[in-house]
């Protein structure tokens, strides 16, 4: 995030209004279903314009009207990229209050995603949110409720279920979906994501155990950067590109990249409305503040399907999808004879809406929306909780609660530093 430094008193005064519900309705909604703005160009504001946030500036040709961040250096750099006529803010609520913004992009650290997405929905904005969707399961539940209540469109910024190659298998998700839907592999299936998929380096994103307090730089409003997170003295290891190594803000490499890997698996298995019932973990004891490494996580669904994250195994055949009738390896090699001809003969999966501006204009759900996005983010968070607690867990995906484990259930909705709530 970026922006001008604010005094503590001013921050507290503005924060006291954090629970407000803005009722401004965007222009495209006032025009009714399918309405296109007279300029035929949707407008957006971007909250969080560090490296990832600046990448949102050119997305889909929408017009940038406003940028927001609590680091003034990042904000200046983003403004130079966005061009003239763009306003800047330190407080994201000022951006949400603008009636001329159609879409809000949220590219902050994950500990802000849930609060900002919910408040954007209350303000009548459609939402394009970075992964992971939320830092906790409970925040995801609240975002789903808010998006539905206020009739918003939502896009999660991971795209592998409908674009590009499935990690490590050398083929597209579309071809795998066709194969699995045909029943050629049988059921239940086991999907193993291993070190040779590029996932291995994400296993070792660890935070520092001892961080000495240092002065906050003038360009950063550190108190606002922390927001709902517990107060910890400033150290540059906590912020910007380093924050993923600390439980208060994210879940290490799994939080960073997990949804990229796990969301397309949910899709090809047809499990967008559910989740695993058992999570088994192999990880050393974790530090109370800093995320540590882990070796293996295995998720099991009620019907016996499994997802295995096995980053320590870098063997060329360690990534695969396996069922009772056959197996698919890296490079789309398979134990099933004539698999290439079989794929060509199979019907295409149901079409997906993959252009968010079209979703905004037509009010039809985007392919990766708040509902299925929450479910795949939940798998990430289930793994994070199992690693953090160092034990296997049983989960009820209908109630969205752990079974007979109050310690784990306390991590579904986690305390927030006042005045922030969700």
C-alpha positions as CSV (number, residue, x, y, z in Angstrom):
1,X,0.0,0.0,0.0
2,X,1.0,3.6,-0.5
3,X,0.1,7.2,0.6
4,X,0.9,10.2,2.8
5,X,1.7,9.7,6.4
6,X,-1.1,10.6,8.8
7,X,-1.1,11.4,12.5
8,X,-2.4,8.9,15.0
9,X,-5.2,11.2,16.1
10,X,-6.4,11.7,12.5
11,X,-6.3,8.0,11.8
12,X,-8.3,7.1,14.9
13,X,-10.9,9.7,14.0
14,X,-11.4,8.4,10.5
15,X,-11.2,4.8,11.7
16,X,-14.2,5.3,14.0
17,X,-16.3,5.3,10.9
18,X,-15.0,1.9,9.7
19,X,-18.3,0.1,10.2
20,X,-20.2,2.5,8.0
21,X,-22.2,1.3,5.0
22,X,-21.8,3.6,1.9
23,X,-24.9,3.5,-0.2
24,X,-23.6,5.2,-3.3
25,X,-24.7,3.3,-6.5
26,X,-22.3,3.1,-9.5
27,X,-23.3,4.6,-12.8
28,X,-23.6,1.2,-14.6
29,X,-26.1,0.0,-12.0
30,X,-28.3,3.1,-12.3
31,X,-28.7,2.4,-15.9
32,X,-30.1,-1.1,-15.3
33,X,-29.1,-4.6,-16.3
34,X,-26.6,-4.6,-19.1
35,X,-26.1,-0.9,-19.1
36,X,-23.0,0.5,-20.7
37,X,-21.6,3.8,-19.7
38,X,-21.9,6.5,-22.4
39,X,-18.1,6.4,-22.8
40,X,-18.3,2.6,-23.2
41,X,-15.4,2.5,-20.6
42,X,-15.7,1.3,-17.1
43,X,-13.9,3.1,-14.3
44,X,-11.8,1.8,-11.4
45,X,-9.9,2.6,-8.3
46,X,-7.0,0.6,-7.1
47,X,-6.3,0.1,-3.3
48,X,-2.7,-1.0,-2.7
49,X,-0.3,0.0,-5.5
50,X,2.9,-1.8,-4.7
51,X,4.4,-4.1,-7.3
52,X,1.3,-6.3,-7.6
53,X,-1.1,-3.4,-7.5
54,X,0.6,-1.5,-10.2
55,X,0.1,-4.5,-12.4
56,X,-3.7,-3.8,-12.1
57,X,-3.5,-0.4,-13.9
58,X,-3.8,-1.7,-17.5
59,X,-6.2,-4.6,-16.8
60,X,-9.0,-4.9,-19.5
61,X,-8.7,-1.3,-20.7
62,X,-10.8,0.1,-17.8
63,X,-10.1,3.7,-16.9
64,X,-8.2,4.4,-13.6
65,X,-9.7,7.3,-11.7
66,X,-8.0,6.8,-8.3
67,X,-5.1,5.2,-6.5
68,X,-4.8,4.5,-2.8
69,X,-1.9,3.5,-0.6
70,X,-0.3,4.1,2.7
71,X,3.2,4.3,1.3
72,X,3.8,7.6,-0.5
73,X,6.8,6.3,-2.4
74,X,4.8,3.5,-4.0
75,X,1.9,5.9,-4.6
76,X,4.1,8.3,-6.5
77,X,5.5,5.5,-8.7
78,X,2.0,4.2,-9.5
79,X,0.8,7.7,-10.3
80,X,3.7,8.1,-12.8
81,X,2.5,4.9,-14.5
82,X,-1.2,5.7,-14.4
83,X,-0.9,9.1,-16.1
84,X,-2.6,12.5,-15.7
85,X,-6.1,13.0,-14.2
86,X,-5.8,10.3,-11.5
87,X,-6.5,11.2,-7.9
88,X,-4.5,9.7,-5.0
89,X,-5.6,8.8,-1.4
90,X,-4.1,7.6,1.8
91,X,-7.5,6.3,3.2
92,X,-9.3,3.7,1.1
93,X,-12.6,4.9,2.4
94,X,-12.2,8.1,0.6
95,X,-11.8,6.2,-2.7
96,X,-14.9,4.0,-1.9
97,X,-17.0,7.1,-1.3
98,X,-16.6,8.3,-5.0
99,X,-19.8,7.7,-7.0
100,X,-17.9,7.7,-10.3
101,X,-15.9,4.5,-9.7
102,X,-17.4,1.2,-11.0
103,X,-14.8,-1.3,-9.9
104,X,-12.5,-1.5,-6.9
105,X,-9.2,-3.5,-7.2
106,X,-7.9,-4.7,-3.9
107,X,-4.2,-5.5,-4.1
108,X,-3.2,-5.0,-0.4
109,X,-1.7,-7.6,1.9
110,X,-4.3,-10.3,2.7
111,X,-5.0,-9.1,6.2
112,X,-6.9,-6.2,4.6
113,X,-8.8,-8.2,1.8
114,X,-11.9,-9.2,3.8
115,X,-12.6,-5.7,5.4
116,X,-12.0,-3.9,2.1
117,X,-14.0,-6.3,0.0
118,X,-17.0,-6.1,2.3
119,X,-16.9,-2.3,2.5
120,X,-16.5,-2.1,-1.2
121,X,-19.7,-4.2,-1.6
122,X,-21.5,-2.0,0.9
123,X,-20.4,1.1,-1.2
124,X,-21.9,-0.4,-4.3
125,X,-18.7,-1.3,-6.0
126,X,-17.8,-4.4,-8.0
127,X,-14.7,-6.0,-6.8
128,X,-11.5,-7.4,-8.3
129,X,-9.5,-8.9,-5.4
130,X,-6.0,-10.3,-5.3
131,X,-5.3,-13.9,-4.0
132,X,-5.6,-15.2,-1.4
133,X,-9.2,-14.1,-1.3
134,X,-9.1,-13.6,2.5
135,X,-6.6,-14.4,5.3
136,X,-9.2,-16.3,7.3
137,X,-12.2,-18.6,6.6
138,X,-14.5,-16.3,8.6
139,X,-13.5,-13.2,6.6
140,X,-14.4,-15.2,3.4
141,X,-17.8,-16.1,4.8
142,X,-18.5,-12.4,5.5
143,X,-17.4,-11.3,2.0
144,X,-19.7,-13.9,0.4
145,X,-22.6,-12.6,2.4
146,X,-21.9,-9.0,1.5
147,X,-21.4,-9.5,-2.2
148,X,-24.7,-11.4,-2.3
149,X,-26.6,-8.8,-0.1
150,X,-25.5,-5.8,-2.2
151,X,-25.7,-7.5,-5.6
152,X,-22.1,-7.0,-6.6
153,X,-19.9,-8.8,-9.1
154,X,-16.6,-10.2,-7.8
155,X,-13.5,-11.5,-9.4
156,X,-10.6,-13.2,-7.7
157,X,-7.2,-12.6,-9.4
158,X,-6.1,-16.1,-10.2
159,X,-6.8,-17.5,-13.6
160,X,-5.6,-21.0,-14.0
161,X,-9.0,-22.6,-14.0
162,X,-9.7,-21.0,-17.3
163,X,-6.4,-19.9,-18.8
164,X,-2.8,-21.1,-19.2
165,X,-1.3,-24.5,-18.2
166,X,-2.1,-26.6,-15.2
167,X,1.0,-26.4,-12.9
168,X,3.5,-29.1,-13.7
169,X,1.4,-31.3,-16.0
170,X,2.2,-29.6,-19.3
171,X,-1.4,-29.3,-20.4
172,X,-4.3,-26.9,-19.9
173,X,-7.0,-27.2,-17.2
174,X,-9.5,-27.4,-20.0
175,X,-8.1,-30.7,-21.3
176,X,-7.9,-32.2,-17.8
177,X,-11.5,-31.1,-17.1
178,X,-12.6,-32.9,-20.3
179,X,-10.7,-36.1,-19.3
180,X,-12.0,-36.2,-15.7
181,X,-15.6,-35.4,-16.7
182,X,-15.5,-38.3,-19.1
183,X,-14.9,-40.8,-16.3
184,X,-11.8,-42.2,-18.1
185,X,-9.8,-42.1,-14.9
186,X,-12.5,-43.4,-12.7
187,X,-13.4,-42.1,-9.3
188,X,-12.2,-41.1,-6.7
189,X,-9.2,-39.2,-7.9
190,X,-5.9,-38.2,-6.3
191,X,-4.2,-35.0,-7.4
192,X,-0.5,-34.7,-6.4
193,X,1.2,-31.3,-6.7
194,X,5.0,-31.8,-6.2
195,X,8.3,-30.1,-6.2
196,X,8.8,-30.4,-9.9
197,X,5.8,-28.1,-10.6
198,X,7.6,-25.1,-9.3
199,X,5.8,-25.2,-5.9
200,X,8.9,-26.3,-3.9
201,X,10.4,-22.9,-3.3
202,X,7.1,-21.7,-1.8
203,X,7.4,-24.3,1.0
204,X,10.3,-22.4,2.5
205,X,8.9,-18.8,2.8
206,X,9.7,-18.3,6.4
207,X,9.7,-15.2,8.6
208,X,12.5,-14.0,10.9
209,X,12.1,-15.0,14.5
210,X,13.7,-11.9,16.0
211,X,12.9,-8.5,14.6
212,X,14.4,-5.5,16.4
213,X,12.3,-2.3,16.3
214,X,13.5,0.4,13.9
215,X,12.1,3.8,13.2
216,X,9.2,3.9,10.7
217,X,10.2,5.7,7.5
218,X,8.5,9.0,6.7
219,X,6.9,7.6,3.5
220,X,5.0,4.8,5.3
221,X,1.9,5.1,7.5
222,X,2.7,2.0,9.4
223,X,-0.2,2.1,11.8
224,X,-2.7,2.2,8.9
225,X,-0.7,-0.5,7.1
226,X,-1.2,-2.8,10.2
227,X,-4.9,-1.9,10.3
228,X,-6.7,-4.8,11.8
229,X,-3.5,-6.8,12.6
230,X,-2.1,-6.8,16.1
231,X,0.4,-4.0,16.8
232,X,4.0,-5.1,16.4
233,X,6.9,-2.7,16.3
234,X,8.0,-1.7,12.8
235,X,10.7,-3.7,11.0
236,X,11.1,-3.7,7.2
237,X,10.9,-7.5,7.3
238,X,7.2,-7.2,8.1
239,X,6.0,-5.0,5.3
240,X,5.8,-4.9,1.5
241,X,7.4,-7.9,-0.2
242,X,8.3,-9.6,3.2
243,X,4.9,-9.7,4.9
244,X,4.0,-13.2,3.8
245,X,6.4,-14.7,6.3
246,X,4.2,-13.7,9.3
247,X,0.9,-15.2,10.5
248,X,-0.7,-11.8,11.2
249,X,-0.7,-10.9,7.5
250,X,-0.6,-14.1,5.4
251,X,0.3,-17.8,5.6
252,X,3.7,-18.0,4.0
253,X,4.2,-19.6,0.6
254,X,0.9,-21.5,0.9
255,X,-0.9,-18.2,1.4
256,X,1.0,-16.7,-1.5
257,X,0.7,-19.3,-4.2
258,X,-1.7,-21.9,-2.8
259,X,-4.9,-20.6,-4.4
260,X,-3.2,-20.6,-7.8
261,X,-2.6,-24.3,-7.4
262,X,-5.7,-25.4,-5.5
263,X,-8.4,-23.5,-7.3
264,X,-8.1,-25.3,-10.6
265,X,-8.1,-28.6,-8.7
266,X,-11.4,-27.7,-7.1
267,X,-12.7,-26.9,-10.6
268,X,-11.6,-30.1,-12.3
269,X,-12.9,-32.2,-9.5
270,X,-16.3,-30.4,-9.6
271,X,-16.1,-29.3,-6.0
272,X,-16.7,-25.6,-6.2
273,X,-19.4,-25.7,-3.5
274,X,-17.6,-27.9,-0.9
275,X,-14.3,-28.7,0.6
276,X,-12.1,-31.3,2.3
277,X,-13.2,-33.1,5.4
278,X,-9.8,-34.2,6.6
279,X,-6.4,-32.3,6.6
280,X,-3.2,-34.2,7.4
281,X,0.0,-32.3,7.8
282,X,3.7,-33.0,8.1
283,X,5.4,-29.9,9.5
284,X,7.8,-28.9,12.3
285,X,6.6,-26.9,15.3
286,X,5.9,-23.3,14.2
287,X,7.0,-20.0,15.7
288,X,4.2,-17.9,17.3
289,X,4.8,-15.0,14.9
290,X,6.9,-16.1,11.9
291,X,5.7,-18.7,9.4
292,X,8.0,-21.7,9.1
293,X,8.5,-24.4,6.5
294,X,6.4,-27.5,6.1
295,X,6.8,-30.8,4.2
296,X,3.5,-32.2,3.1
297,X,-0.2,-31.5,3.4
298,X,-2.9,-34.0,2.3
299,X,-6.5,-33.1,1.9
300,X,-9.3,-35.7,1.7
301,X,-12.9,-35.1,0.6
302,X,-16.0,-37.0,1.8
303,X,-16.1,-39.1,-1.4
304,X,-12.4,-40.1,-1.1
305,X,-10.8,-37.7,-3.6
306,X,-7.5,-36.4,-2.4
307,X,-5.2,-33.4,-3.0
308,X,-1.5,-33.9,-1.9
309,X,0.9,-31.0,-1.7
310,X,4.3,-32.8,-1.7
311,X,6.9,-30.2,-2.4
312,X,9.8,-32.2,-1.1
313,X,9.5,-34.7,-3.9
314,X,11.0,-33.3,-7.1
315,X,11.0,-36.6,-9.1
316,X,9.9,-36.1,-12.7
317,X,6.8,-38.3,-12.1
318,X,5.9,-36.9,-8.7
319,X,3.1,-34.7,-10.1
320,X,0.1,-36.6,-11.4
321,X,-3.6,-37.2,-11.4
322,X,-4.6,-40.8,-10.6
323,X,-7.9,-42.7,-10.6
324,X,-8.8,-46.4,-10.5
325,X,-8.5,-46.7,-14.3
326,X,-5.4,-44.7,-15.0
327,X,-2.9,-42.0,-14.3
328,X,-1.8,-38.7,-16.0
329,X,1.8,-37.5,-15.6
330,X,3.8,-34.4,-16.5
331,X,3.7,-33.7,-20.2
332,X,0.2,-35.3,-20.3
333,X,1.8,-38.7,-20.5
334,X,-0.7,-41.3,-19.3
335,X,-1.2,-45.0,-18.6
336,X,-4.4,-44.7,-20.7
337,X,-3.8,-45.8,-24.3
338,X,-4.7,-43.2,-27.0
339,X,-5.4,-40.4,-24.5
340,X,-4.7,-37.7,-27.1
341,X,-7.4,-39.0,-29.5
342,X,-9.7,-39.5,-26.6
343,X,-9.4,-35.9,-25.5
344,X,-10.1,-34.7,-29.0
345,X,-13.3,-36.7,-29.2
346,X,-14.7,-35.4,-25.9
347,X,-17.1,-32.5,-25.5
348,X,-15.9,-29.1,-24.2
349,X,-16.6,-28.2,-20.6
350,X,-19.4,-25.7,-19.9
351,X,-18.3,-22.2,-21.0
352,X,-17.0,-19.8,-18.4
353,X,-17.4,-16.0,-18.3
354,X,-13.7,-14.9,-18.2
355,X,-13.8,-11.2,-18.9
356,X,-14.7,-9.2,-15.8
357,X,-15.8,-6.1,-17.6
358,X,-18.5,-8.2,-19.3
359,X,-19.5,-9.6,-15.9
360,X,-19.9,-6.0,-14.6
361,X,-21.9,-4.9,-17.6
362,X,-24.2,-8.0,-17.9
363,X,-24.4,-8.7,-14.1
364,X,-23.5,-12.4,-14.8
365,X,-21.1,-14.0,-12.4
366,X,-17.4,-14.2,-13.3
367,X,-15.9,-17.7,-13.7
368,X,-13.9,-17.3,-10.4
369,X,-16.2,-15.4,-8.1
370,X,-16.8,-14.9,-4.4
371,X,-18.4,-18.3,-3.9
372,X,-16.0,-20.7,-5.5
373,X,-13.1,-18.3,-4.7
374,X,-14.0,-18.6,-1.0
375,X,-14.1,-22.4,-1.3
376,X,-10.6,-22.6,-2.8
377,X,-9.3,-19.9,-0.4
378,X,-10.7,-22.1,2.4
379,X,-8.5,-25.0,1.3
380,X,-5.5,-22.7,1.6
381,X,-6.6,-21.6,5.1
382,X,-7.2,-25.2,6.2
383,X,-3.7,-26.0,5.3
384,X,-2.4,-22.9,7.0
385,X,-4.3,-23.7,10.2
386,X,-3.1,-27.3,10.2
387,X,0.6,-26.2,9.8
388,X,0.2,-23.5,12.4
389,X,-1.3,-25.9,15.0
390,X,0.9,-28.8,14.0
391,X,-1.9,-31.4,13.9
392,X,-4.3,-33.1,11.7
393,X,-7.8,-31.6,11.5
394,X,-11.4,-32.7,10.7
395,X,-13.6,-30.2,8.9
396,X,-17.3,-29.8,8.1
397,X,-17.5,-27.9,4.8
398,X,-21.3,-27.4,5.2
399,X,-21.1,-25.8,8.7
400,X,-17.6,-24.4,7.8
401,X,-16.4,-25.4,11.2
402,X,-13.8,-27.9,12.6
403,X,-15.2,-31.0,14.3
404,X,-14.5,-31.2,18.0
405,X,-11.6,-28.8,17.9
406,X,-12.2,-25.5,19.5
407,X,-8.5,-24.5,19.2
408,X,-8.8,-24.7,15.4
409,X,-12.3,-23.1,15.4
410,X,-10.8,-20.0,17.1
411,X,-8.7,-19.4,14.0
412,X,-11.8,-19.3,11.7
413,X,-12.7,-15.8,12.9
414,X,-9.6,-14.2,14.4
415,X,-9.6,-11.0,16.6
416,X,-9.1,-7.7,14.9
417,X,-7.4,-4.6,16.3
418,X,-10.0,-1.9,16.9
419,X,-11.7,0.0,15.5
420,X,-11.7,-2.5,12.5
421,X,-14.3,-5.3,12.4
422,X,-15.9,-7.5,9.8
